[in-house]
């Protein structure tokens, strides 16, 4: 695999189909945030009840990926299909039950779907794409994250405004069923030839006994916590500092979506050339510089938005550079490690979320210092990956 640098037409079509599938899965994941008030009003529930739903979704972030570890035994195709079946089930339930219960099932099942689908997709790409091209390919699939916000979210808004809050869901159901049929036809079946274990728990044991794997999981946990410390309070910071209201926050969110898009393009252009370890280290260091500059840039609204743009750009560069590295750390249990990586990043986000509010109460500088501390921990863990895995990787 390492010796090949070109991708055949079939593989390119498979990757395109997977990326387009992720587009509507990510759309469902991200649409909850900007339209939370719409869902609250139409469901006739309180914000605290919706918060319960989001808590349940967070639990799925830690539980779901371990189901994806079955891809090391059953094969990538089976688990990708399972993810799409769960997605279709969740969307169908809210159409049939347009109430709080239906919405709760929608949010939890589609989150479970996402956390099953993604690790299996990453493992498939790790199986079939040469390592020296993997950064570019994974950056392409990650475009579905930013595109879901920059391009699809305005369409979702128009659908809801014109036809009601349920309007997007029949379309999402149609797309998921079409993707299920197409991917079932084009993805190869059978378990991966590199898999050495027939039991998920044995594969997890392999991960837990691998020093590079544990170090890689620590990297993801740390930089996810670093990002969430600022991610959770940036809107409050803009509102407190400049009196920014909803419309302007929406415009700022679009800018941040473009920053994510820029980070993905940089990964596509640089990570395979620089090496994954070096790119990840570069992203972490630049993110530290930017977050420490936020109090200075934040003296004006334009400066604050510019600072946040580069904060999200460097974070997106970091997280997308991490993906191809993790696909190669433990090939014998690739899907299991990618599932564990998803879980570790979810834990990191939970840690950052718990710290975000008390830190921000001391000012945005305190948030920045905490972000730097977590990023430094990530760099320390990355050094362990580098020593065990090689700097040129």
Helices and strands as residue ranges (DSSP letters): H 9-34, H 36-43, H 47-68, H 71-74, H 76-96, H 100-128, H 131-147, I 148-152, H 153-163, H 167-186, H 200-208, H 211-231, H 234-242, H 246-274, H 276-297, H 301-329, G 331-333, H 334-360, H 364-389
